[in-house]
């Protein structure tokens, strides 16, 4: 239980340390959503399926690449919490990518 709390606290502290990046990302996403809202010709739901499919492909890519990006390797991912953190971080990256792909798809698919 302590290790799970440590992981949650670490992500929270990292978000606070990178608050500018987090807020900048949120603002850019909101701007994209507003542009898509006014420039869209397609219903919102038509952008969800491509975003989810691309997000799933990106999840596999992020899962394979993340250990190398963090100067680690799959040989170092031995403990169950290591796998959970790897899966969680890559899921977060893929979900964030899908959230950005959704309005971009609607904007570009005119």
N, CA and C atoms as an extended XYZ file, in Angstrom:
330
Properties=species:S:1:pos:R:3:atomname:S:1:resname:S:1:resid:I:1 pbc="F F F"
N         0.821       -1.189        0.000 N   UNK     1
C         0.000        0.000        0.000 CA  UNK     1
C         0.866        1.254        0.000 C   UNK     1
N         1.955        1.199        0.737 N   UNK     2
C         2.851        2.344        0.820 CA  UNK     2
C         3.426        2.680       -0.555 C   UNK     2
N         3.748        1.658       -1.337 N   UNK     3
C         4.349        1.897       -2.646 CA  UNK     3
C         3.367        2.567       -3.603 C   UNK     3
N         2.093        2.193       -3.515 N   UNK     4
C         1.086        2.827       -4.365 CA  UNK     4
C         0.945        4.299       -3.979 C   UNK     4
N         0.906        4.590       -2.687 N   UNK     5
C         0.827        5.968       -2.233 CA  UNK     5
C         2.058        6.748       -2.686 C   UNK     5
N         3.213        6.129       -2.653 N   UNK     6
C         4.440        6.772       -3.101 CA  UNK     6
C         4.371        7.118       -4.584 C   UNK     6
N         3.822        6.237       -5.396 N   UNK     7
C         3.675        6.492       -6.829 CA  UNK     7
C         2.721        7.663       -7.066 C   UNK     7
N         1.577        7.652       -6.381 N   UNK     8
C         0.601        8.738       -6.537 CA  UNK     8
C         1.215       10.063       -6.112 C   UNK     8
N         1.908       10.072       -4.998 N   UNK     9
C         2.532       11.288       -4.504 CA  UNK     9
C         3.623       11.775       -5.463 C   UNK     9
N         4.369       10.859       -6.045 N   UNK    10
C         5.414       11.234       -6.999 CA  UNK    10
C         4.816       11.902       -8.227 C   UNK    10
N         3.742       11.333       -8.783 N   UNK    11
C         3.098       11.947       -9.946 CA  UNK    11
C         2.512       13.310       -9.594 C   UNK    11
N         1.946       13.441       -8.403 N   UNK    12
C         1.395       14.722       -7.976 CA  UNK    12
C         2.501       15.770       -7.860 C   UNK    12
N         3.605       15.413       -7.248 N   UNK    13
C         4.715       16.355       -7.097 CA  UNK    13
C         5.327       16.718       -8.454 C   UNK    13
N         5.394       15.748       -9.364 N   UNK    14
C         5.892       16.054      -10.705 CA  UNK    14
C         4.957       17.013      -11.440 C   UNK    14
N         3.652       16.831      -11.268 N   UNK    15
C         2.691       17.744      -11.887 CA  UNK    15
C         2.837       19.146      -11.313 C   UNK    15
N         3.039       19.249      -10.008 N   UNK    16
C         3.241       20.565       -9.405 CA  UNK    16
C         4.544       21.206       -9.868 C   UNK    16
N         5.586       20.406       -9.996 N   UNK    17
C         6.871       20.936      -10.439 CA  UNK    17
C         6.819       21.402      -11.888 C   UNK    17
N         5.966       20.786      -12.675 N   UNK    18
C         5.821       21.142      -14.090 CA  UNK    18
C         4.466       21.795      -14.351 C   UNK    18
N         4.032       22.629      -13.433 N   UNK    19
C         2.711       23.238      -13.533 CA  UNK    19
C         2.555       24.063      -14.811 C   UNK    19
N         3.612       24.738      -15.231 N   UNK    20
C         3.555       25.511      -16.475 CA  UNK    20
C         3.294       24.625      -17.680 C   UNK    20
N         3.949       23.492      -17.725 N   UNK    21
C         3.740       22.549      -18.830 CA  UNK    21
C         2.322       21.974      -18.790 C   UNK    21
N         1.852       21.635      -17.604 N   UNK    22
C         0.505       21.084      -17.468 CA  UNK    22
C        -0.539       22.116      -17.888 C   UNK    22
N        -0.410       23.342      -17.393 N   UNK    23
C        -1.369       24.393      -17.753 CA  UNK    23
C        -1.273       24.763      -19.224 C   UNK    23
N        -0.053       24.808      -19.775 N   UNK    24
C         0.124       25.093      -21.201 CA  UNK    24
C        -0.532       24.039      -22.071 C   UNK    24
N        -0.375       22.788      -21.699 N   UNK    25
C        -1.004       21.695      -22.436 CA  UNK    25
C        -2.521       21.806      -22.373 C   UNK    25
N        -3.042       22.112      -21.199 N   UNK    26
C        -4.487       22.265      -21.030 CA  UNK    26
C        -5.023       23.429      -21.870 C   UNK    26
N        -4.307       24.536      -21.886 N   UNK    27
C        -4.746       25.698      -22.661 CA  UNK    27
C        -4.724       25.400      -24.154 C   UNK    27
N        -3.674       24.749      -24.621 N   UNK    28
C        -3.596       24.397      -26.045 CA  UNK    28
C        -4.740       23.458      -26.421 C   UNK    28
N        -5.044       22.483      -25.561 N   UNK    29
C        -6.150       21.566      -25.846 CA  UNK    29
C        -7.484       22.302      -25.893 C   UNK    29
N        -7.688       23.218      -24.941 N   UNK    30
C        -8.938       23.983      -24.930 CA  UNK    30
C        -9.068       24.854      -26.175 C   UNK    30
N        -7.975       25.456      -26.624 N   UNK    31
C        -7.998       26.259      -27.857 CA  UNK    31
C        -8.356       25.371      -29.046 C   UNK    31
N        -7.754       24.188      -29.121 N   UNK    32
C        -8.092       23.264      -30.204 CA  UNK    32
C        -9.566       22.872      -30.166 C   UNK    32
N       -10.104       22.648      -28.985 N   UNK    33
C       -11.514       22.279      -28.866 CA  UNK    33
C       -12.421       23.419      -29.316 C   UNK    33
N       -12.064       24.655      -28.970 N   UNK    34
C       -12.877       25.805      -29.391 CA  UNK    34
C       -12.811       25.969      -30.902 C   UNK    34
N       -11.613       25.831      -31.480 N   UNK    35
C       -11.477       25.924      -32.941 CA  UNK    35
C       -12.284       24.827      -33.611 C   UNK    35
N       -12.212       23.615      -33.080 N   UNK    36
C       -12.972       22.508      -33.663 CA  UNK    36
C       -14.470       22.732      -33.522 C   UNK    36
N       -14.876       23.371      -32.436 N   UNK    37
C       -16.295       23.612      -32.225 CA  UNK    37
C       -16.850       24.577      -33.282 C   UNK    37
N       -16.068       25.591      -33.631 N   UNK    38
C       -16.555       26.572      -34.595 CA  UNK    38
C       -16.242       26.201      -36.037 C   UNK    38
N       -15.230       25.391      -36.262 N   UNK    39
C       -14.825       25.067      -37.631 CA  UNK    39
C       -15.254       23.673      -38.071 C   UNK    39
N       -15.903       22.948      -37.206 N   UNK    40
C       -16.217       21.557      -37.539 CA  UNK    40
C       -17.357       21.465      -38.550 C   UNK    40
N       -17.261       20.492      -39.352 N   UNK    41
C       -18.330       20.159      -40.274 CA  UNK    41
C       -18.861       18.753      -39.972 C   UNK    41
N       -18.133       18.044      -39.171 N   UNK    42
C       -18.515       16.679      -38.792 CA  UNK    42
C       -19.053       16.664      -37.366 C   UNK    42
N       -19.919       15.728      -37.056 N   UNK    43
C       -20.348       15.579      -35.654 CA  UNK    43
C       -19.156       15.175      -34.776 C   UNK    43
N       -19.207       15.563      -33.513 N   UNK    44
C       -18.107       15.280      -32.591 CA  UNK    44
C       -17.785       13.793      -32.530 C   UNK    44
N       -18.803       12.949      -32.584 N   UNK    45
C       -18.564       11.511      -32.410 CA  UNK    45
C       -17.741       10.913      -33.542 C   UNK    45
N       -17.712       11.543      -34.710 N   UNK    46
C       -16.926       10.989      -35.815 CA  UNK    46
C       -15.427       11.158      -35.594 C   UNK    46
N       -15.043       12.015      -34.702 N   UNK    47
C       -13.624       12.169      -34.398 CA  UNK    47
C       -13.140       11.255      -33.300 C   UNK    47
N       -14.071       10.660      -32.552 N   UNK    48
C       -13.679        9.835      -31.403 CA  UNK    48
C       -13.048        8.520      -31.847 C   UNK    48
N       -13.660        7.846      -32.824 N   UNK    49
C       -13.147        6.537      -33.244 CA  UNK    49
C       -11.721        6.617      -33.790 C   UNK    49
N       -11.403        7.547      -34.715 N   UNK    50
C       -10.009        7.638      -35.169 CA  UNK    50
C        -9.053        8.007      -34.038 C   UNK    50
N        -9.501        8.868      -33.131 N   UNK    51
C        -8.633        9.255      -32.014 CA  UNK    51
C        -8.331        8.057      -31.120 C   UNK    51
N        -9.336        7.230      -30.852 N   UNK    52
C        -9.120        6.050      -30.005 CA  UNK    52
C        -8.217        5.040      -30.709 C   UNK    52
N        -8.447        4.817      -31.992 N   UNK    53
C        -7.608        3.860      -32.729 CA  UNK    53
C        -6.152        4.320      -32.773 C   UNK    53
N        -5.931        5.586      -33.070 N   UNK    54
C        -4.556        6.102      -33.102 CA  UNK    54
C        -3.967        6.079      -31.698 C   UNK    54
N        -4.786        6.371      -30.685 N   UNK    55
C        -4.313        6.303      -29.307 CA  UNK    55
C        -3.882        4.902      -28.909 C   UNK    55
N        -4.602        3.889      -29.383 N   UNK    56
C        -4.219        2.507      -29.082 CA  UNK    56
C        -2.900        2.133      -29.752 C   UNK    56
N        -2.719        2.573      -30.981 N   UNK    57
C        -1.444        2.323      -31.670 CA  UNK    57
C        -0.313        3.054      -30.950 C   UNK    57
N        -0.577        4.287      -30.539 N   UNK    58
C         0.443        5.041      -29.812 CA  UNK    58
C         0.740        4.421      -28.453 C   UNK    58
N        -0.257        3.784      -27.822 N   UNK    59
C         0.000        3.134      -26.548 CA  UNK    59
C         1.051        2.043      -26.705 C   UNK    59
N         0.921        1.238      -27.751 N   UNK    60
C         1.910        0.173      -28.003 CA  UNK    60
C         3.281        0.798      -28.240 C   UNK    60
N         3.304        1.858      -29.049 N   UNK    61
C         4.570        2.542      -29.333 CA  UNK    61
C         5.185        3.095      -28.052 C   UNK    61
N         4.392        3.789      -27.245 N   UNK    62
C         4.899        4.353      -25.988 CA  UNK    62
C         5.343        3.250      -25.029 C   UNK    62
N         4.607        2.151      -24.970 N   UNK    63
C         4.957        1.057      -24.068 CA  UNK    63
C         6.322        0.475      -24.412 C   UNK    63
N         6.586        0.346      -25.704 N   UNK    64
C         7.873       -0.211      -26.131 CA  UNK    64
C         9.002        0.803      -25.949 C   UNK    64
N         8.722        2.069      -26.195 N   UNK    65
C         9.777        3.084      -26.196 CA  UNK    65
C        10.060        3.697      -24.823 C   UNK    65
N         9.095        3.690      -23.921 N   UNK    66
C         9.240        4.403      -22.651 CA  UNK    66
C        10.455        3.980      -21.827 C   UNK    66
N        10.770        2.693      -21.683 N   UNK    67
C        11.970        2.355      -20.913 CA  UNK    67
C        13.243        2.971      -21.508 C   UNK    67
N        13.358        2.976      -22.810 N   UNK    68
C        14.533        3.581      -23.434 CA  UNK    68
C        14.572        5.090      -23.250 C   UNK    68
N        13.415        5.734      -23.313 N   UNK    69
C        13.358        7.182      -23.120 CA  UNK    69
C        13.742        7.586      -21.713 C   UNK    69
N        13.529        6.699      -20.748 N   UNK    70
C        13.883        6.989      -19.365 CA  UNK    70
C        15.242        6.409      -18.989 C   UNK    70
N        16.018        6.037      -20.007 N   UNK    71
C        17.360        5.477      -19.818 CA  UNK    71
C        17.313        4.218      -18.952 C   UNK    71
N        16.338        3.372      -19.241 N   UNK    72
C        16.164        2.110      -18.554 CA  UNK    72
C        16.033        1.028      -19.613 C   UNK    72
N        15.567       -0.135      -19.245 N   UNK    73
C        15.313       -1.206      -20.201 CA  UNK    73
C        14.244       -2.124      -19.618 C   UNK    73
N        13.730       -3.019      -20.455 N   UNK    74
C        12.743       -3.966      -19.965 CA  UNK    74
C        13.362       -4.937      -18.961 C   UNK    74
N        14.686       -5.110      -18.986 N   UNK    75
C        15.343       -5.972      -18.001 CA  UNK    75
C        15.212       -5.396      -16.594 C   UNK    75
N        15.075       -4.079      -16.484 N   UNK    76
C        14.932       -3.439      -15.177 CA  UNK    76
C        13.483       -3.408      -14.687 C   UNK    76
N        12.546       -3.752      -15.556 N   UNK    77
C        11.129       -3.761      -15.176 CA  UNK    77
C        10.815       -5.175      -14.694 C   UNK    77
N        11.045       -5.414      -13.404 N   UNK    78
C        10.909       -6.768      -12.873 CA  UNK    78
C         9.784       -6.894      -11.856 C   UNK    78
N         9.518       -5.854      -11.124 N   UNK    79
C         8.537       -5.884      -10.042 CA  UNK    79
C         7.165       -5.517      -10.614 C   UNK    79
N         6.094       -6.018      -10.022 N   UNK    80
C         4.748       -5.792      -10.556 CA  UNK    80
C         4.409       -4.303      -10.592 C   UNK    80
N         4.859       -3.547       -9.606 N   UNK    81
C         4.582       -2.112       -9.615 CA  UNK    81
C         5.344       -1.404      -10.734 C   UNK    81
N         6.497       -1.928      -11.115 N   UNK    82
C         7.208       -1.366      -12.267 CA  UNK    82
C         6.362       -1.501      -13.526 C   UNK    82
N         5.749       -2.669      -13.701 N   UNK    83
C         4.895       -2.884      -14.877 CA  UNK    83
C         3.653       -2.005      -14.807 C   UNK    83
N         3.084       -1.859      -13.604 N   UNK    84
C         1.900       -1.013      -13.449 CA  UNK    84
C         2.218        0.449      -13.748 C   UNK    84
N         3.354        0.917      -13.281 N   UNK    85
C         3.743        2.300      -13.563 CA  UNK    85
C         4.004        2.479      -15.054 C   UNK    85
N         4.700        1.533      -15.665 N   UNK    86
C         4.951        1.615      -17.105 CA  UNK    86
C         3.638        1.633      -17.874 C   UNK    86
N         2.719        0.741      -17.527 N   UNK    87
C         1.424        0.722      -18.187 CA  UNK    87
C         0.622        1.987      -17.928 C   UNK    87
N         0.672        2.492      -16.709 N   UNK    88
C        -0.065        3.703      -16.371 CA  UNK    88
C         0.462        4.936      -17.071 C   UNK    88
N         1.775        5.085      -17.098 N   UNK    89
C         2.366        6.246      -17.762 CA  UNK    89
C         2.104        6.193      -19.263 C   UNK    89
N         2.260        5.034      -19.854 N   UNK    90
C         2.014        4.940      -21.291 CA  UNK    90
C         0.532        5.125      -21.615 C   UNK    90
N        -0.351        4.679      -20.725 N   UNK    91
C        -1.779        4.918      -20.923 CA  UNK    91
C        -2.083        6.408      -20.849 C   UNK    91
N        -1.456        7.104      -19.918 N   UNK    92
C        -1.664        8.548      -19.801 CA  UNK    92
C        -1.169        9.272      -21.054 C   UNK    92
N         0.002        8.890      -21.561 N   UNK    93
C         0.527        9.503      -22.780 CA  UNK    93
C        -0.379        9.223      -23.971 C   UNK    93
N        -0.863        7.993      -24.089 N   UNK    94
C        -1.739        7.637      -25.209 CA  UNK    94
C        -3.074        8.361      -25.106 C   UNK    94
N        -3.616        8.474      -23.894 N   UNK    95
C        -4.887        9.186      -23.715 CA  UNK    95
C        -4.730       10.666      -24.031 C   UNK    95
N        -3.631       11.258      -23.599 N   UNK    96
C        -3.373       12.657      -23.917 CA  UNK    96
C        -3.213       12.852      -25.421 C   UNK    96
N        -2.534       11.931      -26.070 N   UNK    97
C        -2.396       12.003      -27.528 CA  UNK    97
C        -3.755       11.896      -28.204 C   UNK    97
N        -4.601       10.983      -27.729 N   UNK    98
C        -5.937       10.823      -28.319 CA  UNK    98
C        -6.786       12.071      -28.098 C   UNK    98
N        -6.625       12.713      -26.939 N   UNK    99
C        -7.368       13.943      -26.685 CA  UNK    99
C        -6.967       15.062      -27.638 C   UNK    99
N        -5.720       15.083      -28.056 N   UNK   100
C        -5.275       16.089      -29.014 CA  UNK   100
C        -5.640       15.703      -30.446 C   UNK   100
N        -5.664       14.412      -30.733 N   UNK   101
C        -6.001       13.953      -32.088 CA  UNK   101
C        -7.473       14.192      -32.388 C   UNK   101
N        -8.330       14.086      -31.394 N   UNK   102
C        -9.772       14.232      -31.591 CA  UNK   102
C       -10.141       15.574      -32.220 C   UNK   102
N        -9.775       16.730      -31.639 N   UNK   103
C       -10.142       17.986      -32.308 CA  UNK   103
C        -9.350       18.223      -33.590 C   UNK   103
N        -8.107       17.768      -33.639 N   UNK   104
C        -7.316       17.937      -34.867 CA  UNK   104
C        -7.952       17.203      -36.027 C   UNK   104
N        -8.473       16.017      -35.760 N   UNK   105
C        -9.153       15.254      -36.810 CA  UNK   105
C       -10.360       16.011      -37.337 C   UNK   105
N       -11.132       16.591      -36.419 N   UNK   106
C       -12.318       17.344      -36.836 CA  UNK   106
C       -11.947       18.595      -37.614 C   UNK   106
N       -10.859       19.243      -37.240 N   UNK   107
C       -10.425       20.460      -37.924 CA  UNK   107
C        -9.906       20.133      -39.316 C   UNK   107
N        -9.101       19.086      -39.419 N   UNK   108
C        -8.450       18.759      -40.692 CA  UNK   108
C        -9.348       17.980      -41.643 C   UNK   108
N       -10.381       17.346      -41.158 N   UNK   109
C       -11.268       16.511      -41.982 CA  UNK   109
C       -12.483       17.319      -42.460 C   UNK   109
N       -12.238       18.448      -43.061 N   UNK   110
C       -13.337       19.293      -43.554 CA  UNK   110
C       -13.751       18.894      -44.922 C   UNK   110
